[in-house]
Amino acid sequence: MPKRKLTFPFIDNYKSPEKRKEIYDKVVDGMALRVTPTGHKSFVYRYRFGDKVRRYTIGSFPEFSLAAARDKARELHRKIKDGIDPIEERKAKKYETDHETVSDLADEYKERHLPSLRESTSDEYRRLLKKEILPVLGDIPVDKLSRRHIIKLLDKIAVERGKGVLSNRVRAVLSSMYSYGVDRAIVEANPVLAVPKRKKSENKRERVYSKDEIRALWKAFEQQAEPVQSIFKMLLLCGQRSGETRRMRWEHLDNDNVWVIPASETKAKRTHHVPLSDSAVKLIENLKILTGTTDYVFASQSNRVENQPVKWLQKAVKRIQNASKVKDFRVHDLRRTAASYMAKLGVDRTVLGKVLNHKGLAGDDQVTAIYDRHNYMDEKRQALNRWARHLQKILSEEEDQGAKITQIGSAKN
């Protein structure tokens, strides 16, 4: 049985064998990557129960991440030690449909459906269920939820609290949950479909920060504890999405200073390669002392036992707004600002789309298969290096006037 430490790049690039092959992981005993001649990849767990050797299929790659597969394998190992055969346990589980309230439906929805979504989406759905939906609708009988109940909840969010965007997102989660209920014959209909989405509440934002604002924001970033300050810096340096950046794993960084974001983690649902500038590399290297023993580059320091990435930035955003005096600062503006400055520096629209992993901007419906495989790596690296140098120049402009701004890759906190 071949054995090695499995990593995302190894799994992602592994070619289809002539016959089915299993490569066992050195990190978790018994767990293996199974690859078939058709190219299908999945994680399995091999164990002995009594006098039988059995294989439990954990899940397919990349829908099931390497870290999640390892966690599942460890869980299976604990069950076996307790005298439980995981395969027989799975067979014995019966599907239950005793749902009395909206909260009952939510419990099953969270257990059975949300794990199939991207981690960032699942986390956001759980947050909205917990904070916005269940406190108001949780005790209502699942088949008695009316349009009036829903409209009252959404109006309170949009009108009384002035959060129209949040109102539409709450509606989307509630609708998804009830559609799941319809598919499982738990409810007969989805009442949310009869409640229209609030119009003109998600106006397109065009905010791009000036050089003075960038300098003020950078100073405010450096007042935050690590790894939070480095998250904001990385967002401005690389222009990637917040969730994808916060969930960066050490195993996603290859030896060519390229950050490989798995398809399961991207909004575009395709593997994305981000060449890292020297400034970004230095920033990441400075975090190794703090988070190098965890799975995540930006591992949360508030609960290190659970080995989780930083999940929420809202409190830090408020602190940065106050410290920088940029009162309308938002996380996504950093991505837009990076993109806008790269465009001003002459980066081609298609290359910019490739950097951002943005299908429409990249014109991916028009490019040929050969250019798609090429993936514009050299052009992306040039664009990000050009922006990193320009950003350093922006920050250095105030240094010349006597103000002190730490260099992009320097460590602090």
SULNORJO-V570044 format. One record per run of one state. SS is the DSSP state (H for helix, E for strand, L for the rest). FROM is the first residue (numbers start at 1). LEN is the number of residues. If there is no record, write none. Layout:
BEGIN
[[SS | FROM | LEN] [SS | FROM | LEN]]
END
This chain:
BEGIN
[[L | 1 | 2] [E | 3 | 2] [L | 5 | 3] [H | 8 | 6] [L | 14 | 7] [E | 21 | 5] [L | 26 | 5] [E | 31 | 5] [L | 36 | 5] [E | 41 | 9] [L | 50 | 2] [E | 52 | 9] [L | 61 | 5] [H | 66 | 16] [L | 82 | 4] [H | 86 | 7] [L | 93 | 8] [E | 101 | 1] [H | 102 | 15] [L | 117 | 2] [H | 119 | 19] [L | 138 | 3] [E | 141 | 1] [L | 142 | 5] [H | 147 | 14] [L | 161 | 3] [H | 164 | 20] [L | 184 | 7] [H | 191 | 4] [L | 195 | 16] [H | 211 | 11] [L | 222 | 6] [H | 228 | 11] [L | 239 | 3] [H | 242 | 5] [L | 247 | 2] [E | 249 | 1] [H | 250 | 3] [E | 253 | 1] [L | 254 | 4] [E | 258 | 4] [L | 262 | 1] [H | 263 | 3] [L | 266 | 6] [E | 272 | 4] [L | 276 | 2] [H | 278 | 9] [L | 287 | 1] [H | 288 | 4] [L | 292 | 4] [E | 296 | 1] [L | 297 | 2] [E | 299 | 1] [L | 300 | 4] [H | 304 | 3] [L | 307 | 2] [E | 309 | 1] [L | 310 | 4] [H | 314 | 11] [L | 325 | 7] [H | 332 | 13] [L | 345 | 4] [H | 349 | 8] [L | 357 | 2] [H | 359 | 4] [L | 363 | 6] [H | 369 | 6] [L | 375 | 2] [H | 377 | 23] [L | 400 | 14]]
END
